[in-house]
């Protein structure tokens, strides 16, 4: 093998440690090794002396109260839990335990032993069993700290866990609710799952309890809402939502700091272990909407996941059709579209060759495409002729795979707080083209591009409505009011990134851009002229110039995972550069 080829093969091997396919940015999902991410995080933990030095510099170190209800945990596992608390580097903590009349006599003996080891452990032995919610309230009554942390009696926290929480709370005293990433462990402590969570997302938390542990709240808020509500099986989810309603700021530590044990009786093993949880959690979500005067009925998506079916007025929808890529005639395109619109109050505006209008007998406004101007200028001129209350953009031929696609877009777009609504778009091969976009420190990218159509996403996020800073404008809906409020499309863009720019301006106005999994489409053409948003075009340069300050601050994908993905993308770029150089 020539020296040049050997050099290339060696460099490629080094650069592709994360890369599984030739072009992960544009063709395939970027592979991430969650175990490797976790190991990298642990290697970056400061040593004990460094942490103690930082703690000594705190002006007012917060007291963290760990609240723990206890009922017959296996003694070896329980001891590990208690030891993980005692191993904390951060010293300003207390452990408040309510023994919920455990029938195992060793529980009381073990608690007495650990109380003797550390005076920061407080215990109340309940005269009768009150259940998890009741016992949690009794443990809460012992707490003195400004913040309350929830730790189950069979789980583990890492030595730096409370240090990380205390540091964030000390540096940002306005935080009322703070949570971290977590991992799932077997009974032998082997890690078997990783939960790299996004930043707080209200739409998602009203669908399922993806936040989980470790969650920390301002104690005054927990007291204000009356603590846990007795009688509920999904008691923590209920507490989380009611605390969130009172919280001024919710923050997220992008690190795994909690190890959730996969015990035989846990719902992490089987939903059947706690059959009432589904009903109680559904009631919790319905209660939130009822308290806020939001109409609709909460229904199940799957175990422990929900959605709100919202009533909506059947206002006029204008379909803005501009097939920049087409494998069929406009007549065929429109006929296919009409078959997929089961909604009478609509109009279609077709931006294209107006000469074709004489050959069509379909109800449609034909708008002549001005070839000497940009796509965005043509779109704005077309929209100016629309008389609908909502605009639905269609830039490519598609096949709707969900019967309720239009209703799913419309029920969300009608909300006054919503900007743009988009669904799950599959490419012509049936793999995900886009299902939400993240603005990384290098640029926007579709985080699930190339994944299988049944991909669940981080914390099951592809199964439930979720807010994003960015969305693709292809097969998306927006209200006329929201579109006009931000001045329509920026005509400095030519044929791409204008939808991302629109989403950014909507976000800047305080409106929420929403992904819904209930509007699913499959593109019928392989050319992605519109969707292929590379990072080396004039449109991207204009987008970057406008929004550079926002790059790298989008926590909709965990920052640890973003970093790993971008390393993978960068490796792919370097391979391409190296190929060119070695020619």
Beta strands, then each sheet from edge to edge (+ up, - down):
strand 1: 64-70
strand 2: 93-99
strand 3: 121-125
strand 4: 147-150
strand 5: 156-157
strand 6: 177-185
strand 7: 191-195
strand 8: 215-218
strand 9: 250-261
strand 10: 297-302
strand 11: 305-309
strand 12: 317-325
strand 13: 346-352
strand 14: 365-368
strand 15: 390-396
strand 16: 398-400
strand 17: 418-426
strand 18: 432-434
strand 19: 437-439
strand 20: 444-446
strand 21: 466-468
strand 22: 476-479
strand 23: 512-523
sheet 1: 3+ 2+ 1+ 4+ 8- 6+ 7-
sheet 2: 3+ 2+ 1+ 4+ 8- 6+ 9+ 5-
sheet 3: 10+ 11-
sheet 4: 14+ 13+ 12+ 15+ 22- 17+ 18-
sheet 5: 14+ 13+ 12+ 15+ 22- 17+ 23+ 16-
sheet 6: 14+ 13+ 12+ 15+ 22- 17+ 23+ 21-
sheet 7: 19+ 20-
end
